Amino acid sequence: MQFPFVHEPPAETLPVTVLTPTELMNWRGQQPDRVRQWLDVTGFTAKAHSLCVIPSGSGAPAMVLAGRDEHDWLWPLAHLPSALGNVTCELANPPPGQAAYLATLGFGLGAYRFTRYADKASSQVKLVIPAGVEASALHSEMRAISLTRDLINTAATDMMPEHLSATVKHLAEEFGGSFNEIVGDDLLAQDYPAIHAVGRASAHAPRLLELRWSAPSAKKNITLVGKGVCFDSGGLDLKPASNMRLMKKDMGGAAQVLGLATRIMANALPIRLRVLIPAVENAVSGNAFRPGDVLQTRAGISVEVENTDAEGRLILCDALFEAAAEKPDNLIDFATLTGAARVAVGTDLPALFCNDDDLALSLAAGGNQIGDPLWRLPLHQPYKNLLQSRIADTLNCTAGPHAGAVIAALFLERFITKDVPWAHFDIMAWNLRAKPGRPEGGEAMALRATYQHLVNTLS
């Protein structure tokens, strides 16, 4: 992970002034004629994500203006790392408090590069950390998001269940936690039949990964569950090529919980943390599970398979039932579960389903507080009827085109003990197009909001 910051400014820095369009009008009135003329020539109006490099008399960059939306401090500096050369920038008008932290974080996220397979040359723009911004907090948040992005961006050949296992084990060792995994046929012996059924067709053995960690003064029990489908062919209900192209990202839920866990442990939040990741490849072979099969689950609920491409909820149901058995104070899962959620809220916005209003409100408030929005969708109970099976306790999905994200969440809810506050994030985990600070590729979604919720509830 690149940490593109310096604590002490060098002898020369490039000053950066962040302005809204209204603030620009006042600012330009205090500038010399040559600066006002340059603004007129370039047509700079300080709209969000715009940039203006103002030269000195010799032609070298003398200052930078960055446009900002009135309500956004997270992204105004995010485009600087890709727009400038090898310079060290310094905020000329740093905002107070949290706004300075958000602006600095946005700059750092804009400097992110995935370099595992090709370390393409890029500029080495750095930013002086503004006074009052805690470097350690900045580092832990950037590390969490970078880890999440890196895991999702990694090609499936290098991110199979055994590779996820190695990542979880490494994190447990680094932070003094414990690691356990149940692999292959041991899943049957230890009663995780749905995870085994989905993953058994792959040459890469399915497994359930577990990390446990506790702060010395833990106040709450928090369990995170992440969908770890390392590649999703669709199974025997095979996806078309166009839909399969991005399916290395189907372990995006696992990546989110590992990034979030890293940040929790790095900052020693006073909690007892449990992370569960059912990790599989949904492959095609002679022993693949089939449409029409009836699968058993850890909960004792039989599931008729309507479609083998609705596999994520099958591995999650075993993990969630196990997670709920310990009755944590919060049980939160992340999953790249349905295209229906993307139809409902788009690719940028995480869809939240929650069985507890206080938990849902706290998650949303945390997201709004730090610029990581989410949107709650309903667990509309009458739709449970759409999952009725003639021969089993439930279907895994419906054949119809409507309310797919709601129906998937209702399926999962059946495996949650009613007195456990549970939140389910149905996420894209991928940026389809590049924006400042958010490059095309794997993305952390609702990670920051969930962390802020935890901080708020523990304070």
N, C-alpha and C positions, 0 to 999 in steps of 0.2 A: 504494500500500500504506500503510495506517495503521500507525504505530509508536506504540502506546499506552503509552509508558513515559516516565518522567522520571528523570534521573540524580541530581538533588538534590531532597530533599523540600521542599515549600513549608512555609509557617508552620503550616498545619493539614493533617493527613492523617487518613484513616479507618483505624484499625488493624484488620488482619485476622489472626485466629488460626486456624490449620489444625489440626484435631484428629481422631483416630480415636475411636470410641465409648469405648474404654478410657481414652484420654487425657482425654476429656471428663469422666469421673467424677472424676479427680484435679483437673482444672482448676476444676470448679465448686465443689469443697470450699474453694477459696481465694478465692471471690468473695463480695461482700456479698449480703445477703438479697434485694435488689431484682433482682439478676441471676439468682439461683437461682429466684426466683419467675417471672421472665420465661421462663426455660427450661422450667419446669413448664407454664406457660400455652401456650407455643408447641409443646410436645412435641418439641423439638429433641433428637435422639439422636446427631448427628454421623455419620449414615450417609452413604455416598459421594454426592457431588454435592448434598448438602443445604446449606441456607444459613439463618443466623439473624442478623437485624439487631437489635442490642440498643440501645434508645434511652437517651439521657441523661435526667436529671430534667426537662428542658424539652421532651422529645419528639424532639429531633433525634438522628439516628444517632450513637451513641457508639463502637460497635465492631461488627465482623462476625465471626461464627464460620462456618467452612467445614468440612463433613464430608469425611473422607478414608478410602478403603480403606487398609488397613495396608500394602499393597505398591504403592501408586500415588501418585506425586508429580506426574505429568504433568497430570492433569485436575482437581484440587480447586479451582483458581481459574478454570477455564474459563468458568463460568457468571456470574462477576461482571460482565463488561462488559454483559450484557443484563439484569442484575437490579438494578443500582444506577443512581443518577442521575449528574450531572456532579460527580464527586468524584475525589480522588487517594487511592488506597489504599496502605498500606504494611504489609508482613508484620511482625506483632508477634513471631512466633517462626520466623524463617527457618531452614530446615534447612541442614545443611552441604553443601558440595561440589555434586555433580551434581544432587542433589535440588532445590536452590534454582534451578538453571538450568531444570530440567524444569518446576517450578511456574510460573516466569516465562514460559516458552514457552507453556505451556497457557493462561495468561491472554491472551497475545498471539493465539493461535489462536482463542480465544473472541471476540476483538474483530474478527475478519475479517468483512468485508462485501463482497459483489459489487455494485458501484454503477454499472456501465457504462450500464445502461438506465433505472434509477430510483434516484436517490440519496435513499433514504428516511431521514428524520430518525432519529437514534439518539443515545443518551447518550454522553458523552465521558469514560468512566471511564478513568483512568490508574493505573499502578502504578509505585511507586518501585523501580528496579532494585536488588535486594539486593546487599550487598557481596560481592564475589567472582565475580559473574556478569559475564561478558565481553559488553559491549553489541554489539560488532561481530559476534561469533559468533551472538548472538541475532538481530541484524538480517539476517544472511545466511540463516539458517535460515527465518526468517519470510518473507523475500522469495522463497525457493525454493518454499515451500509455497503462498504467495499466488499466485505466477505460475502454478503448476500448476493451482490451483483456478480462477483467472481464465480460463485458456485453455480449460478444459473447460466452464465455465459459459457461455462466449460462444456466442451463437446461430450456427448453421452458416452462415448468410448472411454472417457477418462472420469466419468461421474456416474458409475453404476453403484448398486447398493454397498459393495465393499469399499468403494471410495468415500461414500458418505459416512460409512462406519469409521474409517480412518480419521475423518475430520472431527467427528463427535468425540472419539477417543482422545485425539490431540487436545481438544478444548478442555475435556475433563481433567487431563493431566496438567495442563497449563494453570488452571484455576483451582486445583485441589479438590475437584469433584470426583464422583465415581462413574464408571462406565460399565454398561452391560449390554449384551446383544443375544438374541435368540435367532438362530440361523437355520434355514432349510427345513428338513423334516422335524427338527426340534420344535418348530412352530405348532405342528400337529400335536406333539407330545405334551406341550405346555398350553394347549387350547387357544391357539390363534388361527383357526381354520380358514377364515376369509382372507387373511394376509397371504397364507400359503397358497390358496387356490388361485389368486390373481398372479402371483409371482412364479409359480412352479414351472411354467413353460419356458422360462429364460435359462440360459446357461449361467447367469449370475443369480446365485441363490437369494431368495427373498429373506428379509430379516426385520426384526423389530429392534430398534436402537433406543437406548435409554441413557440419559445423563441425569445425575442428581448432584445438587450443590446446595449448600446452606451457608448463609452469613451467620456469624457468631450470635448476633442479636436479632434473629429472624422473628418477624411479627406475623407474617402471613404465609400460607402455602399456595403457591402458584404453579399450575401445570400448563405447559405449552405442548400442543400436538401439531405436527406438520406433515402434510401429504408428501411422500417421497417417491413418486412414480418417476424413476430416472429416465425412462423413455416410454412413450405411450404410442404403440402402433395401432391401438384400438382393439387389439386382440382379434378374435375370429370375425367380429364386426369391424373389419379393417377400415381404417381411415383412408380417404383419398390422399394422394401425394401432397396436394396443396395444404391439407389440414395437418399432415404429419411433419412438415418441415420444421416447425418450432417446438416439437414435442420433447426436446431436451429440457425445456423449461417446466415440464410437468412435475418436477421436484421443487418448484418455486416455493411451495408452502414450507417444506423442510428448510430451505435456505433462509426464509424469514425467521423461523424460530431459532435457528442457529445464530443468525445475526443478532437477534434480540437477546438471546441468552448470553452472548459474548458481552454485550453492553451491560446487562444486569450484573454479571460477575465482575467485570472490570471496575464497575463503580460500587461494588459491594452493597447493592440494595439489600435492606434487611428482610429478606424472604428466604423461604425454603423452596427451591426451584426443582421441578421435575420436567424433563423434556422427553417426549416420546415421538419417534419417527418410524412409521411403517415404510420400509424401503423395498421397492420391487421394480422390475421391468415388466410391463404388460406386453408380452411377446406372443408369437405364433409358433406353435409346434404341435406334435401329435398329442401331447397331454395338456394342451391349453383348455381352460374352462370354456364352456359353450353357452350360447343363448339357449334358454330353457332349462339349464342346470339348476338344481336347488342346492344352495350352499348353506352350511351351518356357520354360526358365528359364536364368538366368545359369550355373548349375552344369552345364548340359547334360542335366538330368534332365527328362523329359517328364512332364506331369501331366494326367491326365484329370479334368475337372471333374465331380464328383458333385453339387455344390450351389454355386451362385454366391454364397450367403450365407456360405460359408466362404472369404471373400476375404482376410481379414487375413493368414492364413498364406501366401497366394500372394505378396503384396507383401513380406512379411518374408523369404521364402526367397531372393529376389534380394539383398536388403540383407544378410542374415546370411552368405550365401556370400561376398559381397564383403568383409564385415567380417572373416571368419575367414581370408581370404587373407593378411592382414597378420600373423597369428598373435599377437594381443595377449595380454597376461598374463591379462586377464579380458575376456570378451565377455558382456555382460549386456543382455538385451532385456526390454522391458515391453510388454504388449499386453492390451487388452480382448478376449480371444480367444474364450472359450467360456462359454456358460451352464452347461456341465457343471461347470466349476470352482466356480461359485457354488452349485450343488447339493451339491458335495462339501464345501466349507469355509465356505459362507455368503458374504454380501456384504461383510463387514467384514475378512475375512482373505485376504491375498494367497496364492495357490498358487504354490509354487516347484518347478520342475523343474530338475535340474542333473546334468551328466555328470561332476562332480568332487566327491568327498565333502568334501575340505578346503574348497573354495569354499562348498559348501552349509552346512557347519558354521560357517564364519566369518560368512556372511550371517545365519544364525539367531542366532548369539551376538551380533552387532551389534544385531539387532532386540531381543533380550531385554535387552540392556544399557541401551537408551534407551526402552523401552516402545513398540516398533513391531514387534509379532509377525508371524510368517509361518509357513506350514506346507508342508513338503516332501511332494510326491507322487511316485510312482515312474515312471521311464521303463521301463515293463515291456515288455521287448523282444519277447516272443511276440505282442503285439498288433500288431506291424508287419504281420503277415499280413493284418490287416483292411483294409490300404490297398492290397492287390494289385489291379492293373488288368489286364484282359484285353488291352488295346491300347496301354497306355503304361507307363512305369516305375512310376508310382504314382497312386493316387487322391488328391484333396485332402482328402477326408473319407470317412466311411462313412455308409451309410444307416441303420445301427442306432442305438439309443438309448443304448448303454452306453459308458462310459470315454471320453467325448468329449474331455475335457481331456488325458488321457494320449495319446490318438491324435493330437491336434493337436500336442502336444509332440514326439512321435515323428516326425511329418512334418517339423517344423523341424529336429530333430536330424540328419536325413539331409543337411542342407546345411551342417553344421558339421564342419570338419576335426577329426579325432579327438583330436589333441594340443592343442586349444585348450580351456581351462577355460571352460565356458559355463553361464550361468544364465538361465532363462526364467521371468519372472513373468507369470502369468495373473491379471489383476486386474479388479475392478469399476470402480474409479476414480470412484465415485459413492456418496454417502451417501443411502440411500433415506429415512431419517428423521433428524431433527435430534437431536443429543446435545451436551452441553457441549463446546465447542471444535471440534465437527464438524457444521457446518450442513448441511442438506439441499442436495445439489448435488455439484459436482466435488470430488474428494478426492485427495490425495497418498497413495499406498500403496506401501510398501516403499522409498520414497525415503530416509527417514531411516535405515532399517536398512542400505541399501546404502552410504550415505555413511559410517556408522560402521564398516562392514566395511573400507572403503578407509582410513579413519584408522587402524584397528587394524593393518592389514597394512603400512602405511607407517611405523609408529612403530618 
